[in-house]
Amino acid sequence: MNESEKTRRDFLQKTAVTAAAASAFPAGVHAQKNSKDELKVALIGCGGRGTGAAAQALAAGDKNKMWAMADIDPKQLERSKETLIKNSKDGAVDVPTERQFVGLEAYKQVMEMDEIDVVILTTPPGFRSFHFEAAVQAGKHAFLEKPVATDAPGVRRVLKSAAEAKAKNLKVGVGFNRRHSTLHKNLIGRLHDGVIGEIPLIQVYNCRGPVNKRQTRQPGWSELEFQIRNWYYFTWLSGDFIVEQSVHEFDVVRWIKHEQNPVSCIGQGGKIVMTGEMDGQTYDHFSADYRFADGSQVITTHRHIPKCWNFFGEKITGTKGTAELKAKSSGLINLTGQEAPVFREREASNSYQIEHDELFSAIRNDTEFNEGERGGYSTLFSMMGRMAAYTGKEITWEQALNDDTEIARNPVSFDEETPIQPGPDGIYDVVAKPGVG
């Protein structure tokens, strides 16, 4: 047994104790719904991704109903509600004022509603592990957008909560939609069948232009509110883009590698273009290389810089050929010595919808469905690259999993202090300087 698997086993043995206790005290767990029952859904985090996930949840069953919504911004909540009404079947959205909750603790009001069956957790990732923990404690099925945490304590919180959810027979979906993609299933299935032989090398690329999620600072906003509204650019809220964005590709790699975890990682990165006030503290480029117990390597490159070569996906090298996956669009397999690809396919399915179809089917039919552990480990996989780049040191899987550095917060008031403050010029210092701290 390799060291990463031993660490995983030891951790799960510890969480199993908690899960066993949870199964003995299943308070708050809803009775299983049958296909004729209405499922009441609550959306926590009403931005674009949350609204999209909510629409897909409502489309996943004729009896699914949006019953409550929560956000820090009442205007955003209203926009989300109107979008859902416009794009959903008649009567699917029933969220009067008394079931609209606003503020940093709005999620708690949702969790206190006994009639809510399913919660969609799509706030900034720094809050995800706290909200998931609360959902499981309240006996709610849950859909978590990726990533599931921004620090190792958050990952451990998710792993523990996922184990408790399993003991309570709660269903858990995580927003790694590629796992539900027909294209990815077809290509990765062929890799698992050995079509290109052993796989000593996988190259991962997330090379694209900048992502614009900025909101201009407004009078009356505290520093905390400004950072939450611009969460993508602050590591405590997003995990940095190697975690927030590239985690999709790290999850694909774990899938290709039969859920193996890496042994160690080295990395580097920096901030050379995104240097303005609205660019926060996060890096705009990373590289991170991973070593596995079987001697294979995963080499990754991540960039959010405009006017450069772009590619988002995986290039996979085998002993008998190569394969390529382009994010959500296409894939191909070439065998050594053969001119024509033996596999070429474009994505024809809507994996965003399928992931909700499968989650709600599991809820109604009481079939096993818990993606929480996988979500935790794939998030930690991406987080190792950030840790290595920020510190300039080699990071082992055990160090990453057991790291005690807490960067995430779960504030209750916008008056609270933030983990980082801007300088006198309004510019934020980078979160870390390798070799310096």
N, C-alpha and C positions, 0 to 999 in steps of 0.2 A: 504493500500500500504506500503510495507516495505521500509526501508531507502535506500537500494541499488537501488531499482526500481525507487524511487523518484529522486535520484541523476541522474540516467540514463535519466529519463524523462526531468528533468531540462536541462541537457546538450544537449539533442537532440532538445529541443525547441530553445536553443541558436543557434545551428548549422543550424537549419531550416531557420533562418533569412538569413544566409549567402547563403544557398542553393537557397533560393528564388531569391536572387540577382543574383546568377550565372545563373539561368534559364532565367532571363530577359536579360542577356548579354551572349548568347551562342557562342561567338566568338571562332573559332578554332575547333568546334565540327564537325566531319566528317559526311557526309551523310551516312545513313544506307546502308550497302552493301547487295546485294542479292547473292544467291547461285552461280551465274555465275561470280561474281566479284573476282578479286584478292585481298587478304588481305596481306598487307606488314607489316612484323614483324621486330622489332628491339630487340636485346639482349643486356642488360646492366648488365654486370657482367658475364664473360665467364669462370668461374670455372666449376667444375664437376656438381654441381646441376644446374647451369645456362645452361650448354650444354645439360643436360638431359631434362630440361624443354623446351628448344628450339626445341629439336628433337620431343618431344611430341606435341608441338604446330604445327610443320610442318606436323606431321602425323594426325592432327585433321581436315585436309581439303585439297583436291587436289589443291585448289587455294591459299593455304597459302605459302608465300614466305619470306625467311629470306633476308632482304633488307639492314640492317645496324647492326653493332656490336660495342660495346664499352667496354673497360677494362683499368685498369691501366698498364697492361703488354702486349706489342705487341706480345710477343712470346706466351703468354697464349691465346690471341685472335686468333692467327693463328692456334694453336693446336685445339681450339674449332671449328673454321671454317672447318678445315680438317676432324674432327670427324663428323660434321654435314653433310658434303658432302658425306662422306663414308656411312653414315647410313640413308640418306634421298633419296627420289626419285630424278631422274635426273631433274636439273633445279630449284630445290626448294631453293637452296642457291645461291644467286646472290649478293655477297658483295665484290665489287672491292675495291682497296686501298682507293679511295676517299670516301667510305662509311664505313671506319674503323676508329674509333676515340679512342685516347689513352690519359689517364690522369684523374685527379680527377674531371675535369669539362667536361669530354667527354659526360656525359649524357645530358648536355645542348645542345650540337650539335645535338644529336638525337632528342630532343624535338623540335628543330627548323625546322625539316624536315616535311613539310606539308603532304607529301605522306605517312608517317608512320601511320598505323592504330592502331597497338597494340604494347605495350612495355612489355618486360619481365624483371622484376626487381629482380635481384639475386646477387647483391653486398652484402657485409657484412651488417647485419641487422641495424647497427647504422646509415647507410645512407638511409634506406628504406623509412622512413616517408618524408624525403626531396625530394627524387626522385618521390615518389607517388604524392606529392603535385605539383611538376613540371609537371608530366604527365597529371594530371587533368586540370591544368591551360592551357596546350597545346592541350587539347581535345583528348587525347589518351585513348583507352581502355587499361586495364592493368592487368597483372598477377603479384602478389606480393608473393615471397616466404615468408614462416614464419620464425621467428616472424616478426611482422610488425613494431616494434620499440624496443628500449632498455631503454627508460625512459618514464615517464608519459607525459611530454610535447610532445613527439613523438606520443604516443597513441592518445592524443587529436588532434594532427595534422592529423593523419590518419582518425579519426572519422569525423573531419570537411571536409577533402578532399573526404571521401566516400559520405557524404551528398551532396557535390557539384557535384560529379560524377553522382549521381542519378538524380539530377536536370538537368544535361546535357545529360542524357540518355547514359552515358558511362558505359560499362560493366566492372566489377571488380572481378577477381578471386584471392583467397588467397590459398597458398599451404598447406591447411589442407586436404590432400588427403584421410584421413580416412572418411571424410564426403561423399566421392564418392565411398566408398568400399561396395561391395555387402554383404560381411560378416558383417560389422558394421551395415549396414542398416537392415539386417535381424534380428540380435540379439537385437539391440536397439529398433527396432520396436516392438519386443515381450516384452521388458521391459516396453515400453510405453503402451502396451496393458494390463499390470498388471500381467504378468505371475508369477513373484516372489513377488507380493504384493508391499507394500510401501518399499522405499529404504532409511533406516536411515544411511547407511554407504557405502562409496566407498573408497577403498584403491588404490592408484596410486603408481606404481613402475617404476622408470627408473634406474635400477641397472645393470650396464654394465662395461666393461673395459674402459680404456681411449680412447678418440677419437684422432687420430693423424692427425692434420692439420698443422704441423709445417714446417716452411721454415728457414733454417739456415741463420743467418745474413750474408750479403754480403758486401764487400767493396763498398763504395759509397752510400749505403742506409742511409737515415736519420732515426732518431728514429721513426718518423711518418710512413715512408714506412715499416719499420720492423714490427710495430704493425699492420698495415693494412694487410700485408701479413701473419701475425699470428693472425688474428682477433679473432679466436675462444677463445683465452686465455686472452682477454682484455674486461672488462665489458662494456666499452663505445661502443664497436663494436659488441659484441655478446649478451650482456645482462646477461652473465654467463649461464652455461649450463642448469640450471633450467628453463631458458627462451628459450634459443636457441633450446634445444632438447626436454625438457619435455612439451613444449607448445602444442605439438600434443596431449598429454594425457589430459591436461587441457581442450583443445577444446572438446575432447570426453566426458569429465565430464559435461561440459555445455550442450552438446547435450542430454546426458542421463537425465539431470535435467531440460529439457525444457528451456534452455538458462538462467536459474537463475544465478545471480551473488552472491558471498559470502558476508556475513556481515562483517567478520573479519578473521584474520589469525595470528597465532603465528608460529615461526620457529627458526631453528638454523642450523649451518653449519660450515664448516671450510676447511682447506687445510693441509693435513697431508702427502700425497704422492707426489702430483704434485708440487714440490718445487724448480725445477731447473730453469735456465735462460729461457729455451724454454717453460716453463709452465705459463709464464705471471703472472697475478694477480688473476685469478678466483679461486673459491673454487673447491674442488673435491668431496664434499658431502654436502647434504642438507636434512633436514626434515622440512615439513611445514604442519600444520594442519589448516583446514578451517571450520568455522561455518556458517551455513545458517539460514535464517529467520524461516524456518519450523522445526528447531531443528536438522536437519541432519548434518552429518559431512563428510568431505573429508580429509583423512589422507594420506600424500604423503611422499615417500622416494626416494632420488635421489643420485646416487653414480657413480663416474668414477674412480674406483680403481680396479686393476687387481686381479685375483685369489680369487674372492669372489663369493657368491651366486648371480646369475643373474636372473632378470625378468624384462620385459618391457611390461607394460600393466596395466589392471585394474582388481581388484577383487571386486565384487559388492555383498553386503549383503542385502537381502530383508526379509520381514516378512514371506514369503512362500518358500524361497529358495535362491539360490546363482547363480551368473553368473561370467564368467571370459572371458576377452579378452586379447589375447597375441598379442599385437602390430598389425602387418600386416599379421599374420599367421593363427590364429585359435580362436574359441570361443566355449563356452559350457554353458548350463543352467542346473542346478540340482534343483529339488523340494524336500522339506523336506519330508522324509518318502519314497521316491522313490529311488531305487538303481541305475537305469539306467538314464543317462541324457535325458531330454526331447528335448534338442537341442544340436547338435554337428556339427560343420561346419568348413571347412578350406577355406581360402581365395582363390577364383578362378578368381577374376577379377584383372585387372591392374588399380588400382585407380589413379595412377599417370597419365595415359593416359586419363582416363575418365574425370578427372577434366578439362583437356584441351578440350576434345571433347565437354563438356557441355558449357564451356566458349565461344568457337568459334561458336557453334550452336546458342547461345544466341545473339552473334554479328550479325550473318547472318540473323537470323529470328526475330530480334528485340524483344526478350522476356526479361523479367526482370532477371537480374543477377548481384547482388552486394553483395559480401561477405566481404566488407571492414569493416562494423560495427562489424560483428561477429569476424573478425580477430583482431580488436582493443581490444574488450572486453576479448577474450581468452588470448591475449598477456598480458593484465593487470592482469588477474587472475594468471598467472604464475609469473608475476613481483611482486605481493604481497608477495609471498613466499620469494623471494630474499630480498625484503625490510625488512621483519620481521627477516630473518636470519642475515642480515647485521647490523641491529640496535639492535636486541635483544628485540624489543618491539612488542606489539600487534598492528597490522595495520588494520584499517577499510577500507572498499571499498571506502568510501568517501575520506579518507586520500590518498589512492593510486591514485585515479582518479584525484585529485586536487593537487597532489604533484608538486612543482615547481623546483625540483632538475633536472638540465639539465646535463646529462653526455655525450650524443651524440654530435658529431661535424659534420660539413659539410665543410671540409677544401678545399681550392682551390690550395694549394701548399704543396709539401712535406717538405718545410722548416718550416712549422708552428709547434708550440709547441704541445706536446701531453698532455693529461690530467694526465698522470702518467709517471714518469721517473724511470729507474732502479737505484738501489743503487750502491755504488762503486764496489761491488762484482758482478755486473751484474744481481742481483736477484731483482725481483719486490716485494714490500711489498703487502700483501693482501689488497684488496680494502677497507675492513672495519673490525673493531674489535668491536664486541658488548660490550657495556658498556664503551668503550673508544672513539669511533668515527671512 
